[in-house]
Amino acid sequence: MRYSELLDSGATPGELQSFLVGGDVVPVSMRIPENLRDAAKEAAELSGMSFTSFVKMCLIERLSERGR
């Protein structure tokens, strides 16, 4: 099932979150401004998590909001 199909079916935020954390892990590269990266790394450290975990959390929160 695809993310868009879940949205169309009226999935709950919890169902969307479960879908988003499932699946295989894949590497991703992206180019962002250095200041944005540094700020995100600092915010992650202040939250007691890694930069990668922080980015994943932000994506999951944002994508599960769209279903509301």
All heavy atoms as TSV, in Angstrom:
chain	resi	resn	atom	element	x	y	z
A	1	MET	N	N	0.844	-1.179	0.000
A	1	MET	CA	C	0.000	0.000	0.000
A	1	MET	C	C	0.892	1.246	0.000
A	1	MET	O	O	1.961	1.251	0.574
A	1	MET	CB	C	-0.901	-0.004	1.237
A	1	MET	CG	C	-1.825	1.192	1.290
A	1	MET	SD	S	-3.077	1.109	2.564
A	1	MET	CE	C	-4.287	0.111	1.754
A	2	ARG	N	N	0.421	2.270	-0.664
A	2	ARG	CA	C	1.165	3.525	-0.753
A	2	ARG	C	C	0.620	4.540	0.254
A	2	ARG	O	O	-0.519	4.433	0.694
A	2	ARG	CB	C	1.047	4.095	-2.158
A	2	ARG	CG	C	1.687	3.192	-3.217
A	2	ARG	CD	C	1.486	3.750	-4.563
A	2	ARG	NE	N	1.877	5.164	-4.565
A	2	ARG	CZ	C	2.290	5.834	-5.598
A	2	ARG	NH1	N	2.350	5.247	-6.746
A	2	ARG	NH2	N	2.622	7.103	-5.511
A	3	TYR	N	N	1.447	5.527	0.580
A	3	TYR	CA	C	1.068	6.597	1.501
A	3	TYR	C	C	-0.202	7.299	1.023
A	3	TYR	O	O	-1.135	7.520	1.799
A	3	TYR	CB	C	2.230	7.576	1.630
A	3	TYR	CG	C	1.935	8.831	2.419
A	3	TYR	CD1	C	1.792	8.786	3.793
A	3	TYR	CD2	C	1.822	10.056	1.778
A	3	TYR	CE1	C	1.527	9.943	4.521
A	3	TYR	CE2	C	1.564	11.215	2.494
A	3	TYR	CZ	C	1.417	11.144	3.867
A	3	TYR	OH	O	1.165	12.281	4.585
A	4	SER	N	N	-0.275	7.618	-0.264
A	4	SER	CA	C	-1.441	8.315	-0.808
A	4	SER	C	C	-2.711	7.471	-0.674
A	4	SER	O	O	-3.794	8.004	-0.445
A	4	SER	CB	C	-1.210	8.701	-2.270
A	4	SER	OG	O	-0.914	7.559	-3.042
A	5	GLU	N	N	-2.577	6.153	-0.792
A	5	GLU	CA	C	-3.731	5.279	-0.621
A	5	GLU	C	C	-4.219	5.286	0.825
A	5	GLU	O	O	-5.423	5.238	1.085
A	5	GLU	CB	C	-3.391	3.852	-1.056
A	5	GLU	CG	C	-3.142	3.726	-2.543
A	5	GLU	CD	C	-2.591	2.365	-2.945
A	5	GLU	OE1	O	-1.961	1.686	-2.116
A	5	GLU	OE2	O	-2.799	2.001	-4.112
A	6	LEU	N	N	-3.279	5.357	1.754
A	6	LEU	CA	C	-3.658	5.452	3.166
A	6	LEU	C	C	-4.422	6.746	3.436
A	6	LEU	O	O	-5.418	6.747	4.158
A	6	LEU	CB	C	-2.425	5.390	4.067
A	6	LEU	CG	C	-1.853	4.016	4.338
A	6	LEU	CD1	C	-0.520	4.129	5.071
A	6	LEU	CD2	C	-2.816	3.181	5.143
A	7	LEU	N	N	-3.938	7.834	2.858
A	7	LEU	CA	C	-4.630	9.114	3.028
A	7	LEU	C	C	-6.040	9.042	2.474
A	7	LEU	O	O	-6.996	9.481	3.118
A	7	LEU	CB	C	-3.868	10.245	2.340
A	7	LEU	CG	C	-2.546	10.669	2.958
A	7	LEU	CD1	C	-1.903	11.760	2.102
A	7	LEU	CD2	C	-2.723	11.136	4.377
A	8	ASP	N	N	-6.179	8.469	1.282
A	8	ASP	CA	C	-7.489	8.354	0.641
A	8	ASP	C	C	-8.447	7.465	1.435
A	8	ASP	O	O	-9.655	7.675	1.423
A	8	ASP	CB	C	-7.361	7.809	-0.784
A	8	ASP	CG	C	-6.707	8.803	-1.734
A	8	ASP	OD1	O	-6.661	10.007	-1.401
A	8	ASP	OD2	O	-6.233	8.363	-2.801
A	9	SER	N	N	-7.886	6.483	2.142
A	9	SER	CA	C	-8.728	5.560	2.903
A	9	SER	C	C	-9.140	6.119	4.257
A	9	SER	O	O	-9.901	5.496	4.980
A	9	SER	CB	C	-8.012	4.217	3.099
A	9	SER	OG	O	-6.964	4.351	4.044
A	10	GLY	N	N	-8.605	7.302	4.617
A	10	GLY	CA	C	-8.961	7.919	5.896
A	10	GLY	C	C	-8.223	7.319	7.079
A	10	GLY	O	O	-8.761	7.266	8.186
A	11	ALA	N	N	-6.993	6.887	6.870
A	11	ALA	CA	C	-6.195	6.292	7.944
A	11	ALA	C	C	-6.004	7.291	9.082
A	11	ALA	O	O	-5.918	8.498	8.864
A	11	ALA	CB	C	-4.832	5.861	7.404
A	12	THR	N	N	-5.922	6.771	10.286
A	12	THR	CA	C	-5.695	7.613	11.467
A	12	THR	C	C	-4.223	8.023	11.509
A	12	THR	O	O	-3.375	7.382	10.867
A	12	THR	CB	C	-6.030	6.839	12.754
A	12	THR	OG1	O	-5.092	5.768	12.907
A	12	THR	CG2	C	-7.456	6.322	12.747
A	13	PRO	N	N	-3.893	9.072	12.275
A	13	PRO	CA	C	-2.482	9.452	12.408
A	13	PRO	C	C	-1.613	8.292	12.907
A	13	PRO	O	O	-0.486	8.120	12.453
A	13	PRO	CB	C	-2.507	10.602	13.406
A	13	PRO	CG	C	-3.854	11.221	13.206
A	13	PRO	CD	C	-4.768	10.057	12.929
A	14	GLY	N	N	-2.136	7.483	13.815
A	14	GLY	CA	C	-1.384	6.329	14.306
A	14	GLY	C	C	-1.108	5.310	13.221
A	14	GLY	O	O	-0.019	4.728	13.157
A	15	GLU	N	N	-2.093	5.080	12.363
A	15	GLU	CA	C	-1.898	4.150	11.249
A	15	GLU	C	C	-0.866	4.692	10.261
A	15	GLU	O	O	-0.034	3.947	9.744
A	15	GLU	CB	C	-3.224	3.894	10.532
A	15	GLU	CG	C	-4.209	3.094	11.359
A	15	GLU	CD	C	-5.603	3.046	10.772
A	15	GLU	OE1	O	-6.025	4.033	10.119
A	15	GLU	OE2	O	-6.275	2.023	10.963
A	16	LEU	N	N	-0.921	5.998	10.028
A	16	LEU	CA	C	0.070	6.615	9.140
A	16	LEU	C	C	1.469	6.488	9.727
A	16	LEU	O	O	2.424	6.152	9.018
A	16	LEU	CB	C	-0.266	8.089	8.895
A	16	LEU	CG	C	-1.480	8.365	8.026
A	16	LEU	CD1	C	-1.839	9.845	8.069
A	16	LEU	CD2	C	-1.245	7.913	6.603
A	17	GLN	N	N	1.608	6.757	11.030
A	17	GLN	CA	C	2.914	6.652	11.675
A	17	GLN	C	C	3.443	5.227	11.598
A	17	GLN	O	O	4.629	5.019	11.317
A	17	GLN	CB	C	2.841	7.129	13.121
A	17	GLN	CG	C	2.661	8.616	13.238
A	17	GLN	CD	C	2.468	9.077	14.667
A	17	GLN	OE1	O	2.375	8.263	15.586
A	17	GLN	NE2	N	2.394	10.372	14.873
A	18	SER	N	N	2.587	4.249	11.840
A	18	SER	CA	C	3.012	2.842	11.746
A	18	SER	C	C	3.508	2.519	10.343
A	18	SER	O	O	4.521	1.833	10.174
A	18	SER	CB	C	1.852	1.915	12.099
A	18	SER	OG	O	1.527	2.036	13.452
A	19	PHE	N	N	2.796	2.995	9.343
A	19	PHE	CA	C	3.207	2.768	7.959
A	19	PHE	C	C	4.567	3.421	7.684
A	19	PHE	O	O	5.440	2.818	7.062
A	19	PHE	CB	C	2.156	3.337	7.003
A	19	PHE	CG	C	2.568	3.296	5.561
A	19	PHE	CD1	C	2.503	2.117	4.836
A	19	PHE	CD2	C	3.027	4.436	4.921
A	19	PHE	CE1	C	2.894	2.073	3.504
A	19	PHE	CE2	C	3.420	4.405	3.591
A	19	PHE	CZ	C	3.350	3.212	2.883
A	20	LEU	N	N	4.750	4.646	8.164
A	20	LEU	CA	C	5.964	5.400	7.858
A	20	LEU	C	C	7.212	4.826	8.521
A	20	LEU	O	O	8.309	4.968	7.983
A	20	LEU	CB	C	5.776	6.868	8.261
A	20	LEU	CG	C	4.724	7.622	7.448
A	20	LEU	CD1	C	4.429	8.974	8.091
A	20	LEU	CD2	C	5.144	7.797	6.008
A	21	VAL	N	N	7.084	4.172	9.665
A	21	VAL	CA	C	8.265	3.602	10.319
A	21	VAL	C	C	8.561	2.181	9.851
A	21	VAL	O	O	9.620	1.644	10.159
A	21	VAL	CB	C	8.156	3.631	11.862
A	21	VAL	CG1	C	8.059	5.048	12.360
A	21	VAL	CG2	C	7.009	2.799	12.366
A	22	GLY	N	N	7.632	1.575	9.102
A	22	GLY	CA	C	7.854	0.231	8.591
A	22	GLY	C	C	8.673	0.259	7.319
A	22	GLY	O	O	8.983	1.309	6.771
A	23	GLY	N	N	9.053	-0.907	6.863
A	23	GLY	CA	C	9.778	-1.001	5.599
A	23	GLY	C	C	11.278	-1.063	5.782
A	23	GLY	O	O	11.803	-0.957	6.884
A	24	ASP	N	N	11.954	-1.260	4.677
A	24	ASP	CA	C	13.409	-1.360	4.677
A	24	ASP	C	C	14.043	0.009	4.881
A	24	ASP	O	O	13.460	1.035	4.533
A	24	ASP	CB	C	13.902	-1.944	3.346
A	24	ASP	CG	C	13.423	-3.374	3.130
A	24	ASP	OD1	O	13.188	-4.075	4.126
A	24	ASP	OD2	O	13.278	-3.770	1.962
A	25	VAL	N	N	15.248	0.013	5.412
A	25	VAL	CA	C	16.022	1.236	5.600
A	25	VAL	C	C	16.835	1.477	4.326
A	25	VAL	O	O	17.466	0.558	3.798
A	25	VAL	CB	C	16.959	1.112	6.822
A	25	VAL	CG1	C	17.818	2.341	6.981
A	25	VAL	CG2	C	16.147	0.863	8.084
A	26	VAL	N	N	16.793	2.712	3.815
A	26	VAL	CA	C	17.546	3.070	2.616
A	26	VAL	C	C	18.382	4.316	2.884
A	26	VAL	O	O	17.975	5.184	3.650
A	26	VAL	CB	C	16.611	3.324	1.399
A	26	VAL	CG1	C	15.871	2.060	1.017
A	26	VAL	CG2	C	15.630	4.428	1.686
A	27	PRO	N	N	19.554	4.426	2.276
A	27	PRO	CA	C	20.359	5.632	2.445
A	27	PRO	C	C	19.781	6.788	1.635
A	27	PRO	O	O	19.233	6.590	0.550
A	27	PRO	CB	C	21.733	5.234	1.915
A	27	PRO	CG	C	21.455	4.131	0.953
A	27	PRO	CD	C	20.221	3.423	1.456
A	28	VAL	N	N	19.885	7.990	2.188
A	28	VAL	CA	C	19.391	9.190	1.510
A	28	VAL	C	C	20.453	10.275	1.629
A	28	VAL	O	O	21.003	10.492	2.697
A	28	VAL	CB	C	18.072	9.701	2.155
A	28	VAL	CG1	C	17.621	10.994	1.532
A	28	VAL	CG2	C	16.995	8.646	2.066
A	29	SER	N	N	20.730	10.941	0.525
A	29	SER	CA	C	21.643	12.090	0.534
A	29	SER	C	C	20.858	13.316	0.113
A	29	SER	O	O	20.036	13.255	-0.794
A	29	SER	CB	C	22.788	11.897	-0.453
A	29	SER	OG	O	23.564	10.789	-0.081
A	30	MET	N	N	21.102	14.432	0.794
A	30	MET	CA	C	20.465	15.684	0.387
A	30	MET	C	C	21.397	16.834	0.689
A	30	MET	O	O	22.252	16.751	1.555
A	30	MET	CB	C	19.121	15.866	1.101
A	30	MET	CG	C	19.194	15.995	2.579
A	30	MET	SD	S	17.561	16.282	3.226
A	30	MET	CE	C	17.702	15.506	4.800
A	31	ARG	N	N	21.203	17.870	-0.066
A	31	ARG	CA	C	22.021	19.069	0.121
A	31	ARG	C	C	21.168	20.127	0.792
A	31	ARG	O	O	20.102	20.477	0.301
A	31	ARG	CB	C	22.530	19.575	-1.220
A	31	ARG	CG	C	23.458	18.580	-1.896
A	31	ARG	CD	C	24.107	19.211	-3.124
A	31	ARG	NE	N	24.986	18.283	-3.776
A	31	ARG	CZ	C	26.221	17.994	-3.382
A	31	ARG	NH1	N	26.723	18.573	-2.316
A	31	ARG	NH2	N	26.957	17.141	-4.051
A	32	ILE	N	N	21.659	20.585	1.959
A	32	ILE	CA	C	20.973	21.640	2.693
A	32	ILE	C	C	22.018	22.662	3.127
A	32	ILE	O	O	23.207	22.343	3.214
A	32	ILE	CB	C	20.209	21.092	3.922
A	32	ILE	CG1	C	21.144	20.382	4.898
A	32	ILE	CG2	C	19.084	20.162	3.488
A	32	ILE	CD1	C	20.479	19.947	6.200
A	33	PRO	N	N	21.601	23.884	3.402
A	33	PRO	CA	C	22.565	24.880	3.856
A	33	PRO	C	C	23.250	24.432	5.159
A	33	PRO	O	O	22.619	23.788	6.015
A	33	PRO	CB	C	21.710	26.120	4.100
A	33	PRO	CG	C	20.488	25.919	3.262
A	33	PRO	CD	C	20.254	24.444	3.255
A	34	GLU	N	N	24.507	24.764	5.284
A	34	GLU	CA	C	25.291	24.374	6.450
A	34	GLU	C	C	24.654	24.871	7.745
A	34	GLU	O	O	24.611	24.141	8.743
A	34	GLU	CB	C	26.720	24.908	6.317
A	34	GLU	CG	C	27.637	24.488	7.437
A	34	GLU	CD	C	29.057	24.979	7.229
A	34	GLU	OE1	O	29.276	25.922	6.438
A	34	GLU	OE2	O	29.948	24.421	7.878
A	35	ASN	N	N	24.151	26.098	7.730
A	35	ASN	CA	C	23.531	26.649	8.938
A	35	ASN	C	C	22.301	25.852	9.353
A	35	ASN	O	O	22.054	25.651	10.540
A	35	ASN	CB	C	23.148	28.122	8.741
A	35	ASN	CG	C	24.360	29.011	8.632
A	35	ASN	OD1	O	25.464	28.635	9.007
A	35	ASN	ND2	N	24.160	30.203	8.100
A	36	LEU	N	N	21.510	25.394	8.383
A	36	LEU	CA	C	20.337	24.577	8.679
A	36	LEU	C	C	20.768	23.241	9.273
A	36	LEU	O	O	20.197	22.776	10.262
A	36	LEU	CB	C	19.507	24.363	7.406
A	36	LEU	CG	C	18.283	23.461	7.531
A	36	LEU	CD1	C	17.298	23.997	8.561
A	36	LEU	CD2	C	17.599	23.322	6.169
A	37	ARG	N	N	21.770	22.627	8.692
A	37	ARG	CA	C	22.279	21.356	9.225
A	37	ARG	C	C	22.793	21.521	10.643
A	37	ARG	O	O	22.461	20.745	11.534
A	37	ARG	CB	C	23.396	20.808	8.338
A	37	ARG	CG	C	23.869	19.427	8.814
A	37	ARG	CD	C	25.307	19.121	8.551
A	37	ARG	NE	N	26.193	20.159	9.057
A	37	ARG	CZ	C	27.454	20.278	8.665
A	37	ARG	NH1	N	27.949	19.470	7.758
A	37	ARG	NH2	N	28.223	21.210	9.156
A	38	ASP	N	N	23.583	22.567	10.866
A	38	ASP	CA	C	24.143	22.790	12.193
A	38	ASP	C	C	23.058	23.054	13.233
A	38	ASP	O	O	23.119	22.545	14.355
A	38	ASP	CB	C	25.140	23.944	12.174
A	38	ASP	CG	C	26.410	23.623	11.386
A	38	ASP	OD1	O	26.640	22.425	11.083
A	38	ASP	OD2	O	27.154	24.567	11.073
A	39	ALA	N	N	22.048	23.833	12.858
A	39	ALA	CA	C	20.945	24.115	13.777
A	39	ALA	C	C	20.167	22.837	14.094
A	39	ALA	O	O	19.789	22.587	15.242
A	39	ALA	CB	C	20.018	25.178	13.188
A	40	ALA	N	N	19.930	22.010	13.083
A	40	ALA	CA	C	19.206	20.755	13.289
A	40	ALA	C	C	20.017	19.793	14.147
A	40	ALA	O	O	19.467	19.110	15.017
A	40	ALA	CB	C	18.849	20.121	11.951
A	41	LYS	N	N	21.335	19.731	13.931
A	41	LYS	CA	C	22.186	18.877	14.751
A	41	LYS	C	C	22.144	19.320	16.207
A	41	LYS	O	O	22.061	18.498	17.122
A	41	LYS	CB	C	23.634	18.894	14.230
A	41	LYS	CG	C	23.839	18.058	12.987
A	41	LYS	CD	C	25.223	18.205	12.408
A	41	LYS	CE	C	26.284	17.584	13.264
A	41	LYS	NZ	N	27.615	17.611	12.625
A	42	GLU	N	N	22.183	20.637	16.423
A	42	GLU	CA	C	22.138	21.175	17.784
A	42	GLU	C	C	20.783	20.877	18.441
A	42	GLU	O	O	20.718	20.472	19.600
A	42	GLU	CB	C	22.401	22.679	17.759
A	42	GLU	CG	C	22.493	23.293	19.133
A	42	GLU	CD	C	22.832	24.776	19.096
A	42	GLU	OE1	O	23.063	25.346	18.006
A	42	GLU	OE2	O	22.859	25.369	20.182
A	43	ALA	N	N	19.704	21.062	17.698
A	43	ALA	CA	C	18.365	20.772	18.232
A	43	ALA	C	C	18.249	19.291	18.580
A	43	ALA	O	O	17.655	18.929	19.604
A	43	ALA	CB	C	17.297	21.172	17.223
A	44	ALA	N	N	18.812	18.431	17.736
A	44	ALA	CA	C	18.781	16.991	18.000
A	44	ALA	C	C	19.534	16.672	19.286
A	44	ALA	O	O	19.038	15.928	20.142
A	44	ALA	CB	C	19.382	16.226	16.824
A	45	GLU	N	N	20.720	17.245	19.435
A	45	GLU	CA	C	21.520	17.006	20.639
A	45	GLU	C	C	20.783	17.481	21.884
A	45	GLU	O	O	20.787	16.800	22.913
A	45	GLU	CB	C	22.869	17.711	20.524
A	45	GLU	CG	C	23.805	17.079	19.515
A	45	GLU	CD	C	25.068	17.911	19.263
A	45	GLU	OE1	O	25.296	18.899	19.995
A	45	GLU	OE2	O	25.804	17.563	18.329
A	46	LEU	N	N	20.145	18.639	21.809
A	46	LEU	CA	C	19.396	19.166	22.947
A	46	LEU	C	C	18.210	18.267	23.295
A	46	LEU	O	O	17.771	18.239	24.452
A	46	LEU	CB	C	18.912	20.588	22.662
A	46	LEU	CG	C	20.007	21.650	22.591
A	46	LEU	CD1	C	19.438	22.970	22.082
A	46	LEU	CD2	C	20.661	21.835	23.959
A	47	SER	N	N	17.697	17.544	22.315
A	47	SER	CA	C	16.583	16.617	22.532
A	47	SER	C	C	17.072	15.219	22.904
A	47	SER	O	O	16.260	14.315	23.091
A	47	SER	CB	C	15.727	16.528	21.262
A	47	SER	OG	O	15.163	17.772	20.958
A	48	GLY	N	N	18.389	15.035	22.939
A	48	GLY	CA	C	18.954	13.739	23.307
A	48	GLY	C	C	18.866	12.687	22.219
A	48	GLY	O	O	18.745	11.503	22.514
A	49	MET	N	N	18.923	13.127	20.967
A	49	MET	CA	C	18.854	12.166	19.866
A	49	MET	C	C	19.876	12.516	18.795
A	49	MET	O	O	20.460	13.592	18.820
A	49	MET	CB	C	17.442	12.090	19.285
A	49	MET	CG	C	16.933	13.361	18.643
A	49	MET	SD	S	15.256	13.218	17.977
A	49	MET	CE	C	14.291	13.300	19.453
A	50	SER	N	N	20.038	11.599	17.866
A	50	SER	CA	C	20.959	11.833	16.760
A	50	SER	C	C	20.295	12.720	15.703
A	50	SER	O	O	19.065	12.862	15.675
A	50	SER	CB	C	21.357	10.500	16.112
A	50	SER	OG	O	20.247	9.929	15.441
A	51	PHE	N	N	21.110	13.262	14.841
A	51	PHE	CA	C	20.607	14.078	13.733
A	51	PHE	C	C	19.658	13.251	12.859
A	51	PHE	O	O	18.578	13.699	12.493
A	51	PHE	CB	C	21.787	14.610	12.907
A	51	PHE	CG	C	21.392	15.337	11.660
A	51	PHE	CD1	C	20.802	16.589	11.721
A	51	PHE	CD2	C	21.615	14.779	10.409
A	51	PHE	CE1	C	20.441	17.273	10.570
A	51	PHE	CE2	C	21.255	15.451	9.248
A	51	PHE	CZ	C	20.664	16.702	9.337
A	52	THR	N	N	20.053	12.014	12.564
A	52	THR	CA	C	19.223	11.143	11.728
A	52	THR	C	C	17.868	10.890	12.378
A	52	THR	O	O	16.825	10.980	11.723
A	52	THR	CB	C	19.943	9.808	11.460
A	52	THR	OG1	O	21.170	10.081	10.775
A	52	THR	CG2	C	19.101	8.867	10.627
A	53	SER	N	N	17.861	10.582	13.668
A	53	SER	CA	C	16.600	10.353	14.379
A	53	SER	C	C	15.734	11.598	14.378
A	53	SER	O	O	14.514	11.521	14.235
A	53	SER	CB	C	16.870	9.915	15.811
A	53	SER	OG	O	17.512	8.672	15.837
A	54	PHE	N	N	16.368	12.754	14.537
A	54	PHE	CA	C	15.640	14.024	14.535
A	54	PHE	C	C	14.958	14.266	13.184
A	54	PHE	O	O	13.786	14.625	13.122
A	54	PHE	CB	C	16.610	15.168	14.857
A	54	PHE	CG	C	15.964	16.518	14.976
A	54	PHE	CD1	C	15.260	16.875	16.111
A	54	PHE	CD2	C	16.078	17.448	13.957
A	54	PHE	CE1	C	14.674	18.120	16.226
A	54	PHE	CE2	C	15.498	18.691	14.060
A	54	PHE	CZ	C	14.793	19.037	15.205
A	55	VAL	N	N	15.690	14.027	12.118
A	55	VAL	CA	C	15.126	14.211	10.765
A	55	VAL	C	C	13.975	13.238	10.545
A	55	VAL	O	O	12.916	13.621	10.049
A	55	VAL	CB	C	16.215	14.061	9.684
A	55	VAL	CG1	C	15.608	14.026	8.292
A	55	VAL	CG2	C	17.232	15.190	9.802
A	56	LYS	N	N	14.163	11.970	10.921
A	56	LYS	CA	C	13.092	10.981	10.769
A	56	LYS	C	C	11.849	11.400	11.554
A	56	LYS	O	O	10.730	11.307	11.048
A	56	LYS	CB	C	13.552	9.610	11.255
A	56	LYS	CG	C	14.483	8.891	10.326
A	56	LYS	CD	C	14.695	7.482	10.874
A	56	LYS	CE	C	16.097	7.038	10.752
A	56	LYS	NZ	N	16.315	5.692	11.296
A	57	MET	N	N	12.058	11.842	12.803
A	57	MET	CA	C	10.933	12.256	13.634
A	57	MET	C	C	10.183	13.420	12.993
A	57	MET	O	O	8.946	13.415	12.940
A	57	MET	CB	C	11.428	12.668	15.025
A	57	MET	CG	C	10.321	13.097	15.970
A	57	MET	SD	S	10.941	13.870	17.469
A	57	MET	CE	C	11.596	15.408	16.833
A	58	CYS	N	N	10.908	14.398	12.483
A	58	CYS	CA	C	10.275	15.556	11.836
A	58	CYS	C	C	9.465	15.123	10.613
A	58	CYS	O	O	8.341	15.592	10.406
A	58	CYS	CB	C	11.324	16.592	11.435
A	58	CYS	SG	S	12.101	17.418	12.838
A	59	LEU	N	N	10.017	14.238	9.812
A	59	LEU	CA	C	9.302	13.747	8.630
A	59	LEU	C	C	8.042	12.975	9.020
A	59	LEU	O	O	6.972	13.185	8.443
A	59	LEU	CB	C	10.215	12.849	7.788
A	59	LEU	CG	C	11.307	13.554	7.003
A	59	LEU	CD1	C	12.310	12.551	6.453
A	59	LEU	CD2	C	10.708	14.374	5.878
A	60	ILE	N	N	8.169	12.100	10.005
A	60	ILE	CA	C	7.012	11.305	10.431
A	60	ILE	C	C	5.913	12.208	10.985
A	60	ILE	O	O	4.737	12.047	10.643
A	60	ILE	CB	C	7.435	10.240	11.462
A	60	ILE	CG1	C	8.278	9.170	10.773
A	60	ILE	CG2	C	6.220	9.612	12.154
A	60	ILE	CD1	C	9.024	8.257	11.738
A	61	GLU	N	N	6.292	13.182	11.816
A	61	GLU	CA	C	5.294	14.106	12.365
A	61	GLU	C	C	4.598	14.878	11.256
A	61	GLU	O	O	3.373	15.010	11.234
A	61	GLU	CB	C	5.937	15.071	13.345
A	61	GLU	CG	C	6.282	14.441	14.679
A	61	GLU	CD	C	6.946	15.411	15.638
A	61	GLU	OE1	O	7.101	16.614	15.309
A	61	GLU	OE2	O	7.320	14.966	16.732
A	62	ARG	N	N	5.362	15.389	10.330
A	62	ARG	CA	C	4.791	16.189	9.243
A	62	ARG	C	C	3.890	15.345	8.342
A	62	ARG	O	O	2.792	15.768	7.986
A	62	ARG	CB	C	5.918	16.822	8.425
A	62	ARG	CG	C	5.482	17.642	7.275
A	62	ARG	CD	C	4.830	18.912	7.730
A	62	ARG	NE	N	4.589	19.725	6.560
A	62	ARG	CZ	C	3.667	20.639	6.485
A	62	ARG	NH1	N	2.930	20.919	7.524
A	62	ARG	NH2	N	3.491	21.324	5.389
A	63	LEU	N	N	4.339	14.159	7.970
A	63	LEU	CA	C	3.558	13.314	7.073
A	63	LEU	C	C	2.311	12.755	7.747
A	63	LEU	O	O	1.307	12.533	7.100
A	63	LEU	CB	C	4.417	12.192	6.508
A	63	LEU	CG	C	5.473	12.641	5.500
A	63	LEU	CD1	C	6.446	11.511	5.205
A	63	LEU	CD2	C	4.832	13.151	4.229
A	64	SER	N	N	2.354	12.520	9.043
A	64	SER	CA	C	1.161	12.014	9.710
A	64	SER	C	C	0.160	13.134	9.992
A	64	SER	O	O	-1.034	12.877	10.131
A	64	SER	CB	C	1.496	11.232	10.977
A	64	SER	OG	O	2.286	11.953	11.854
A	65	GLU	N	N	0.597	14.385	10.015
A	65	GLU	CA	C	-0.314	15.535	10.121
A	65	GLU	C	C	-1.161	15.687	8.866
A	65	GLU	O	O	-2.307	16.073	8.932
A	65	GLU	CB	C	0.470	16.849	10.257
A	65	GLU	CG	C	0.945	17.178	11.612
A	65	GLU	CD	C	1.768	18.473	11.607
A	65	GLU	OE1	O	1.842	19.152	10.561
A	65	GLU	OE2	O	2.333	18.780	12.644
A	66	ARG	N	N	-0.578	15.410	7.721
A	66	ARG	CA	C	-1.268	15.618	6.442
A	66	ARG	C	C	-2.523	14.774	6.323
A	66	ARG	O	O	-3.412	15.088	5.575
A	66	ARG	CB	C	-0.329	15.330	5.276
A	66	ARG	CG	C	0.817	16.331	5.243
A	66	ARG	CD	C	1.598	16.200	4.012
A	66	ARG	NE	N	0.770	16.643	2.900
A	66	ARG	CZ	C	1.176	16.702	1.657
A	66	ARG	NH1	N	2.386	16.337	1.365
A	66	ARG	NH2	N	0.384	17.116	0.706
A	67	GLY	N	N	-2.568	13.677	7.087
A	67	GLY	CA	C	-3.739	12.830	7.037
A	67	GLY	C	C	-4.928	13.391	7.801
A	67	GLY	O	O	-6.028	12.922	7.679
A	68	ARG	N	N	-4.696	14.414	8.604
A	68	ARG	CA	C	-5.791	14.968	9.423
A	68	ARG	C	C	-6.641	15.913	8.655
A	68	ARG	O	O	-6.312	16.544	7.750
A	68	ARG	CB	C	-5.209	15.715	10.617
A	68	ARG	CG	C	-4.509	14.780	11.567
A	68	ARG	CD	C	-3.987	15.548	12.743
A	68	ARG	NE	N	-2.995	14.706	13.409
A	68	ARG	CZ	C	-2.347	15.054	14.457
A	68	ARG	NH1	N	-2.528	16.212	15.003
A	68	ARG	NH2	N	-1.485	14.256	15.007
